[in-house]
Amino acid sequence: QGQLMESGGGLVQAGGSLLLSCPASRIITSSFTVSTLAWYRQAPGQQRELVASTRSGTSTYYTDSVKDRFVISRDNARKMVYLQMNNLRAEDTAVYFCNVNTGHTDDWGQGTQVTVSS
């Protein structure tokens, strides 16, 4: 864990938005293009949960609580993973982790704190 470096977390009021970003600079472009990209989160005292994931050519997954509010996206040329979070709620407060799985390597970030005040 710690190969990736997320950014974009912070303190926001309920109803606000944040954009999380995650560069995967150490992964070669051809591997990144076919990678499964995901965002996880972990709230205090809770297990890490999958928030959203995407893989080229397959459907995108969102956990029920974030559907219609969060959008995961990728920029293969820049090897970037994004999570646009809209209409944030207090229960979205957690440390958010980026994950890039190439099928041969499984890279994680150190996490970025998202705090939503009600």
One Martini backbone bead per residue (centre of mass of N, CA, C, O) as a GRO file, in nm:
protein
  118
    1GLN     BB    1   0.100   0.035   0.017
    2GLY     BB    2   0.152   0.365  -0.140
    3GLN     BB    3   0.190   0.394  -0.461
    4LEU     BB    4  -0.029   0.598  -0.432
    5MET     BB    5  -0.174   0.950  -0.476
    6GLU     BB    6  -0.408   1.106  -0.332
    7SER     BB    7  -0.654   1.369  -0.403
    8GLY     BB    8  -0.917   1.610  -0.273
    9GLY     BB    9  -0.962   1.619   0.001
   10GLY     BB   10  -1.188   1.717   0.283
   11LEU     BB   11  -1.392   1.983   0.386
   12VAL     BB   12  -1.755   1.955   0.379
   13GLN     BB   13  -2.064   2.022   0.315
   14ALA     BB   14  -2.359   1.932   0.292
   15GLY     BB   15  -2.404   1.904  -0.068
   16GLY     BB   16  -2.138   1.889  -0.167
   17SER     BB   17  -1.814   1.880  -0.343
   18LEU     BB   18  -1.577   1.636  -0.480
   19LEU     BB   19  -1.242   1.570  -0.622
   20LEU     BB   20  -1.081   1.282  -0.688
   21SER     BB   21  -0.733   1.188  -0.727
   22CYS     BB   22  -0.523   0.939  -0.930
   23PRO     BB   23  -0.206   0.864  -0.994
   24ALA     BB   24  -0.037   0.610  -1.226
   25SER     BB   25   0.280   0.646  -1.307
   26ARG     BB   26   0.415   0.344  -1.272
   27ILE     BB   27   0.220   0.264  -1.493
   28ILE     BB   28   0.178   0.143  -1.781
   29THR     BB   29  -0.038   0.223  -2.024
   30SER     BB   30  -0.124  -0.065  -2.122
   31SER     BB   31  -0.205  -0.158  -1.834
   32PHE     BB   32  -0.402   0.064  -1.751
   33THR     BB   33  -0.621   0.021  -1.973
   34VAL     BB   34  -0.688  -0.286  -1.835
   35SER     BB   35  -0.763  -0.191  -1.570
   36THR     BB   36  -0.881  -0.197  -1.250
   37LEU     BB   37  -1.075   0.057  -1.104
   38ALA     BB   38  -1.078   0.201  -0.764
   39TRP     BB   39  -1.290   0.288  -0.481
   40TYR     BB   40  -1.239   0.329  -0.139
   41ARG     BB   41  -1.364   0.302   0.209
   42GLN     BB   42  -1.297   0.420   0.559
   43ALA     BB   43  -1.442   0.415   0.853
   44PRO     BB   44  -1.459   0.439   1.170
   45GLY     BB   45  -1.484   0.104   1.274
   46GLN     BB   46  -1.467   0.005   0.975
   47GLN     BB   47  -1.478  -0.142   0.688
   48ARG     BB   48  -1.369  -0.175   0.389
   49GLU     BB   49  -1.520  -0.026   0.096
   50LEU     BB   50  -1.674  -0.041  -0.201
   51VAL     BB   51  -1.767   0.221  -0.420
   52ALA     BB   52  -1.598   0.198  -0.704
   53SER     BB   53  -1.584   0.061  -1.049
   54THR     BB   54  -1.360   0.007  -1.340
   55ARG     BB   55  -1.369  -0.137  -1.680
   56SER     BB   56  -1.289  -0.181  -1.980
   57GLY     BB   57  -1.586  -0.315  -2.130
   58THR     BB   58  -1.743  -0.266  -1.864
   59SER     BB   59  -1.917  -0.221  -1.605
   60THR     BB   60  -2.015  -0.008  -1.358
   61TYR     BB   61  -1.961   0.029  -1.008
   62TYR     BB   62  -2.195   0.087  -0.731
   63THR     BB   63  -2.281   0.162  -0.444
   64ASP     BB   64  -2.587   0.235  -0.338
   65SER     BB   65  -2.520   0.506  -0.165
   66VAL     BB   66  -2.384   0.652  -0.451
   67LYS     BB   67  -2.590   0.655  -0.642
   68ASP     BB   68  -2.621   0.949  -0.835
   69ARG     BB   69  -2.343   1.098  -0.700
   70PHE     BB   70  -2.117   0.922  -0.818
   71VAL     BB   71  -1.806   0.933  -1.029
   72ILE     BB   72  -1.620   0.724  -1.225
   73SER     BB   73  -1.294   0.784  -1.379
   74ARG     BB   74  -1.081   0.796  -1.679
   75ASP     BB   75  -0.731   0.855  -1.795
   76ASN     BB   76  -0.526   0.687  -1.996
   77ALA     BB   77  -0.314   0.896  -2.091
   78ARG     BB   78  -0.268   0.998  -1.775
   79LYS     BB   79  -0.320   0.789  -1.556
   80MET     BB   80  -0.621   0.841  -1.430
   81VAL     BB   81  -0.823   0.872  -1.131
   82TYR     BB   82  -1.170   0.934  -1.052
   83LEU     BB   83  -1.391   1.108  -0.801
   84GLN     BB   84  -1.708   1.221  -0.818
   85MET     BB   85  -1.864   1.413  -0.552
   86ASN     BB   86  -2.203   1.446  -0.476
   87ASN     BB   87  -2.410   1.519  -0.243
   88LEU     BB   88  -2.297   1.514   0.034
   89ARG     BB   89  -2.264   1.317   0.328
   90ALA     BB   90  -2.193   1.230   0.641
   91GLU     BB   91  -2.165   0.913   0.560
   92ASP     BB   92  -1.902   0.981   0.368
   93THR     BB   93  -1.718   0.972   0.591
   94ALA     BB   94  -1.369   0.914   0.505
   95VAL     BB   95  -1.128   0.709   0.380
   96TYR     BB   96  -0.984   0.730   0.058
   97PHE     BB   97  -0.911   0.475  -0.191
   98CYS     BB   98  -0.692   0.378  -0.432
   99ASN     BB   99  -0.720   0.132  -0.711
  100VAL     BB  100  -0.483  -0.073  -0.909
  101ASN     BB  101  -0.554  -0.348  -1.134
  102THR     BB  102  -0.366  -0.536  -1.378
  103GLY     BB  103  -0.325  -0.862  -1.281
  104HIS     BB  104  -0.017  -0.825  -1.151
  105THR     BB  105  -0.098  -0.567  -0.996
  106ASP     BB  106  -0.165  -0.399  -0.662
  107ASP     BB  107  -0.252  -0.073  -0.610
  108TRP     BB  108  -0.216   0.170  -0.345
  109GLY     BB  109  -0.313   0.408  -0.134
  110GLN     BB  110  -0.308   0.612   0.161
  111GLY     BB  111  -0.518   0.825   0.149
  112THR     BB  112  -0.817   1.040   0.182
  113GLN     BB  113  -0.981   1.280   0.355
  114VAL     BB  114  -1.338   1.281   0.422
  115THR     BB  115  -1.543   1.558   0.538
  116VAL     BB  116  -1.885   1.579   0.649
  117SER     BB  117  -2.092   1.836   0.730
  118SER     BB  118  -2.423   1.891   0.887
   0.00000   0.00000   0.00000
